[in-house]
Amino acid sequence: MPKGRRVAVDNTQRALTALTEPVQGAPSLTPLFQNPRIQAIAKAFMQDASSPSAIPGRPASTSLSYEALSKLRTTVGRELEDATLVSDVPRSRWKALYGALSEDMREAAKATGPEAQRAWSRANTYTRAMMDRLDSIEHVVQKAGGPEKVFEAAISGTKEGATTLRAVVRSVPEDARKQLSAAMLKRMGRSVASQQNDTSDSFSVQTFLTNWNKLSPEAKSTLFNSYSGSFRMDMDKIAKVAANLREGA
C-alpha cells in the first residue's frame, strides 16, 4: 500500500453511527444505551476523517490514511483481547467496530491490486485465528457466570474459587490459555475507577499486588504453571518488584 494513501472508511463510519445513534422518541432512555467511550471514539473518528486531503471523488468525511486505519484496527483488537475480563465496553461493540475496520481495509487492498490483496489475506488469516481464540474464551467465561464471577473466583483465595478457575482454564482451547492468563493479569492490575485515565487502561502496581496476594497457590498454579518452567518464578519476581515499588513510594 503506497505510504500516505487515503482510503474509504464507509463501513467504519456506518458502524460507529449505528453504535451511537439515539433511540428515536426516547431521549431520556438514549444515554442508558449509549457507551460514552464509543461515543468519544465516533466523534474523534469523524474529526480525523474530515481532513481536506480526501480521496478524489469522495466526501472529505469518509477517508483516512491506510496506516491510520491499520493502527486503529490494531488498537481495537487489543481492546477485544481485554474485553474478556477487563473492558468497560461490551465486547460485541468492539467486535462490530473491528469487523467494519477490517472490511474497509479489505476493500482498500482489493482496490490497490493483487499484491496488496494477497498481503492483506495473509495478515488477516493470523488475526482471524486470534479472534477465534478470543471467541472461545468469551464463550467459556460467559458459561461460567461472566467476567466478574470468574475474576472474583480467581482472587477469592478459596479452594472453591480455584476450582471454578481451573474448570474455566480446562474448558478453554489450549492455544487460547495464554490469552486468558494475560487477560487475568491485566485485570489484576487495572486501576480503580477513581484513578483511571481517559482511555481506561491505567495500570496500578498497588492494585496488582493486592490482587496477587489474594490468589491462592492453587489459582496461581492454574494460571501460570502450564507454561515454561521459569514462568511462575518470573511472576513471583514481578510481584516482589511490585512490593518494592510500593514500599519505596
Backbone torsions as a table, in degrees:
resi	resn	phi	psi	omega
1	MET	NA	122.9	180.0
2	PRO	-56.1	137.4	-178.3
3	LYS	-62.8	133.9	179.4
4	GLY	84.5	-3.1	-179.4
5	ARG	-61.6	125.5	175.9
6	ARG	-90.7	139.3	-176.0
7	VAL	-129.9	158.1	179.8
8	ALA	-67.7	142.5	179.3
9	VAL	-127.2	37.6	-176.4
10	ASP	-60.4	-41.0	-178.1
11	ASN	-65.4	-41.4	179.2
12	THR	-66.2	-40.7	178.9
13	GLN	-61.7	-43.8	179.3
14	ARG	-64.9	-40.4	-179.4
15	ALA	-63.7	-45.1	179.7
16	LEU	-65.9	-36.0	176.6
17	THR	-63.1	-44.0	-179.8
18	ALA	-65.8	-35.3	-177.6
19	LEU	-76.5	-17.2	-176.2
20	THR	-119.7	-1.1	-176.1
21	GLU	-66.9	144.4	-178.5
22	PRO	-73.9	160.2	174.3
23	VAL	-80.1	111.4	-175.6
24	GLN	-59.8	129.7	178.6
25	GLY	80.7	3.8	-178.7
26	ALA	-137.7	67.0	-176.9
27	PRO	-62.8	-29.2	179.8
28	SER	-75.8	-32.0	179.9
29	LEU	-80.3	-28.0	-174.0
30	THR	-50.8	-49.0	-178.2
31	PRO	-60.3	-24.5	-179.4
32	LEU	-73.6	-19.1	-178.4
33	PHE	-108.1	-1.7	180.0
34	GLN	-104.6	138.6	179.5
35	ASN	-95.3	122.3	-176.3
36	PRO	-56.2	-37.4	-177.6
37	ARG	-69.7	-40.8	177.5
38	ILE	-65.5	-38.1	177.4
39	GLN	-61.6	-42.8	179.5
40	ALA	-64.9	-39.3	178.2
41	ILE	-63.7	-43.1	-179.7
42	ALA	-61.7	-43.1	-179.7
43	LYS	-64.8	-46.2	-179.7
44	ALA	-66.2	-37.4	179.6
45	PHE	-60.4	-46.0	-178.7
46	MET	-67.1	-32.7	176.8
47	GLN	-66.3	-43.4	-180.0
48	ASP	-71.4	-32.4	-178.3
49	ALA	-79.3	-5.0	-178.5
50	SER	-96.0	20.4	178.6
51	SER	-59.7	142.2	-179.7
52	PRO	-65.6	-17.0	-180.0
53	SER	-89.3	54.7	-178.7
54	ALA	-74.8	163.1	178.2
55	ILE	-68.9	147.4	-176.4
56	PRO	-57.4	137.6	174.3
57	GLY	82.2	2.8	179.9
58	ARG	-124.4	151.1	175.9
59	PRO	-59.5	147.6	-177.1
60	ALA	-62.6	-19.5	-174.4
61	SER	-86.7	8.5	-175.8
62	THR	-126.1	29.8	179.4
63	SER	-144.0	149.6	174.2
64	LEU	-141.7	161.8	173.2
65	SER	-67.7	149.3	-179.6
66	TYR	-62.4	-37.1	178.7
67	GLU	-60.1	-43.9	179.9
68	ALA	-64.8	-41.1	179.9
69	LEU	-62.4	-42.9	179.9
70	SER	-64.6	-44.7	179.6
71	LYS	-65.7	-35.8	178.2
72	LEU	-64.5	-42.2	178.5
73	ARG	-64.4	-38.5	177.8
74	THR	-61.4	-42.1	179.3
75	THR	-64.3	-43.3	178.0
76	VAL	-65.1	-35.5	176.9
77	GLY	-61.0	-39.2	177.0
78	ARG	-65.2	-38.2	177.0
79	GLU	-63.4	-37.8	177.6
80	LEU	-63.0	-39.6	177.1
81	GLU	-61.4	-43.6	-178.6
82	ASP	-71.4	-27.8	-171.0
83	ALA	-62.5	-18.1	-179.8
84	THR	-60.1	-41.6	-177.4
85	LEU	-132.6	-5.1	-169.0
86	VAL	-121.3	-47.6	-161.8
87	SER	-62.7	147.5	174.5
88	ASP	-91.7	6.5	174.8
89	VAL	-113.6	129.2	179.6
90	PRO	-54.2	138.9	-176.9
91	ARG	-59.9	-31.4	-178.9
92	SER	-60.8	-32.1	-179.5
93	ARG	-76.1	-41.6	174.5
94	TRP	-61.5	-39.2	-177.7
95	LYS	-65.0	-40.5	178.7
96	ALA	-63.6	-41.7	179.8
97	LEU	-68.2	-41.7	179.1
98	TYR	-61.5	-42.3	179.5
99	GLY	-63.5	-39.8	179.0
100	ALA	-67.1	-42.6	176.6
101	LEU	-61.4	-41.2	179.2
102	SER	-62.6	-41.1	-179.4
103	GLU	-66.6	-39.6	176.8
104	ASP	-63.9	-39.9	178.3
105	MET	-67.2	-39.6	179.0
106	ARG	-63.0	-45.2	-179.6
107	GLU	-64.8	-37.4	178.8
108	ALA	-66.0	-42.2	179.3
109	ALA	-64.9	-40.9	179.5
110	LYS	-63.0	-40.7	-179.1
111	ALA	-70.5	-24.6	-177.3
112	THR	-77.8	-37.0	179.2
113	GLY	145.9	170.8	-175.9
114	PRO	-57.9	-40.1	-177.8
115	GLU	-64.4	-44.8	178.5
116	ALA	-64.7	-37.7	-179.3
117	GLN	-66.2	-39.7	178.1
118	ARG	-66.1	-40.9	178.8
119	ALA	-62.9	-41.0	178.0
120	TRP	-62.4	-43.2	-178.7
121	SER	-62.3	-41.5	179.6
122	ARG	-63.8	-44.9	-179.4
123	ALA	-66.0	-39.2	-176.6
124	ASN	-71.3	-27.8	175.8
125	THR	-61.3	-40.7	178.5
126	TYR	-65.9	-48.7	-177.2
127	THR	-68.3	-30.9	177.3
128	ARG	-63.6	-39.3	177.4
129	ALA	-63.2	-39.5	178.0
130	MET	-63.7	-43.7	179.4
131	MET	-62.5	-37.8	178.2
132	ASP	-62.7	-40.0	178.5
133	ARG	-64.8	-41.8	179.7
134	LEU	-65.8	-38.1	177.6
135	ASP	-61.9	-40.8	-179.5
136	SER	-66.8	-37.5	177.6
137	ILE	-65.0	-46.2	-178.5
138	GLU	-59.6	-42.0	-179.8
139	HIS	-59.9	-45.6	-178.4
140	VAL	-67.2	-43.4	-178.7
141	VAL	-63.3	-43.7	179.3
142	GLN	-65.2	-37.5	178.9
143	LYS	-65.1	-29.0	-179.6
144	ALA	-86.3	3.4	176.8
145	GLY	116.6	-3.2	178.1
146	GLY	105.1	166.2	-176.1
147	PRO	-56.0	-42.5	-177.1
148	GLU	-64.0	-43.2	-178.1
149	LYS	-65.4	-41.5	-179.5
150	VAL	-66.2	-44.1	-179.3
151	PHE	-65.3	-44.9	179.7
152	GLU	-63.2	-36.3	177.0
153	ALA	-63.6	-40.1	-177.8
154	ALA	-64.1	-41.2	-175.0
155	ILE	-98.4	11.2	-178.4
156	SER	-70.8	-23.7	-179.1
157	GLY	77.1	8.6	-177.1
158	THR	-106.8	161.6	177.5
159	LYS	-65.2	-37.9	179.8
160	GLU	-65.0	-40.3	178.3
161	GLY	-63.7	-42.1	178.7
162	ALA	-64.2	-34.5	178.3
163	THR	-65.6	-43.3	177.4
164	THR	-61.0	-45.8	179.8
165	LEU	-61.9	-42.3	-179.5
166	ARG	-62.7	-39.4	179.3
167	ALA	-64.3	-38.8	178.1
168	VAL	-65.7	-48.8	-177.7
169	VAL	-61.0	-42.1	-178.6
170	ARG	-69.4	-23.3	-179.5
171	SER	-85.0	-14.9	179.7
172	VAL	-85.1	137.6	176.2
173	PRO	-53.2	146.3	-173.4
174	GLU	-56.5	-37.9	-177.1
175	ASP	-75.4	-4.6	179.0
176	ALA	-105.6	-4.4	-174.5
177	ARG	-68.4	-33.5	177.5
178	LYS	-62.4	-40.0	179.8
179	GLN	-67.4	-33.9	176.4
180	LEU	-66.4	-43.7	177.7
181	SER	-63.4	-40.0	179.0
182	ALA	-63.8	-42.7	178.9
183	ALA	-62.8	-37.7	179.2
184	MET	-66.2	-41.1	179.0
185	LEU	-63.9	-41.8	178.2
186	LYS	-62.7	-41.8	-179.6
187	ARG	-66.0	-37.0	-179.6
188	MET	-62.5	-31.2	-177.3
189	GLY	-103.1	8.0	-177.9
190	ARG	-71.0	127.6	-179.5
191	SER	-61.3	151.1	176.7
192	VAL	-65.9	161.1	-173.3
193	ALA	-55.0	-39.3	-177.0
194	SER	-68.7	-14.9	-178.7
195	GLN	-114.3	10.0	-177.9
196	GLN	-76.6	155.4	175.0
197	ASN	-93.7	-175.4	-174.7
198	ASP	-71.7	-15.9	178.4
199	THR	-104.3	4.9	175.6
200	SER	58.2	33.4	179.4
201	ASP	-125.3	21.7	-179.3
202	SER	-69.3	133.6	-179.4
203	PHE	-107.9	133.2	-177.9
204	SER	-115.8	121.3	175.6
205	VAL	-60.8	-40.2	-179.6
206	GLN	-61.1	-48.4	-179.4
207	THR	-64.6	-41.7	178.4
208	PHE	-59.0	-47.6	-176.9
209	LEU	-65.6	-39.0	178.1
210	THR	-60.0	-47.4	-178.9
211	ASN	-70.9	-34.9	177.8
212	TRP	-60.0	-43.1	-179.1
213	ASN	-70.4	-17.4	176.7
214	LYS	-80.6	-21.4	-179.3
215	LEU	-66.3	131.3	175.2
216	SER	-75.9	159.6	176.1
217	PRO	-54.9	-36.0	179.5
218	GLU	-66.1	-40.4	179.5
219	ALA	-66.8	-42.3	177.7
220	LYS	-62.3	-41.1	178.7
221	SER	-62.2	-43.1	-179.6
222	THR	-63.5	-40.6	-175.4
223	LEU	-78.8	-33.3	-166.6
224	PHE	-125.9	-14.0	-173.7
225	ASN	-79.9	-10.1	-175.4
226	SER	-89.7	3.6	-180.0
227	TYR	-100.0	-153.2	-177.7
228	SER	-60.4	157.9	-175.2
229	GLY	-57.2	-29.7	-175.7
230	SER	-95.4	-3.8	-172.2
231	PHE	-61.5	-47.9	-179.1
232	ARG	-61.7	-42.1	178.7
233	MET	-64.2	-37.3	178.0
234	ASP	-64.3	-38.4	177.6
235	MET	-64.6	-38.6	176.8
236	ASP	-63.3	-37.7	178.5
237	LYS	-65.3	-41.3	178.7
238	ILE	-61.5	-40.9	178.7
239	ALA	-62.9	-38.3	177.9
240	LYS	-66.0	-40.4	176.2
241	VAL	-62.3	-41.5	178.1
242	ALA	-60.9	-39.8	178.9
243	ALA	-65.1	-40.3	178.9
244	ASN	-64.5	-39.8	178.8
245	LEU	-63.4	-41.8	179.7
246	ARG	-64.3	-44.1	-179.5
247	GLU	-66.5	-38.7	-179.5
248	GLY	-67.6	-28.7	179.9
249	ALA	-76.7	NA	NA
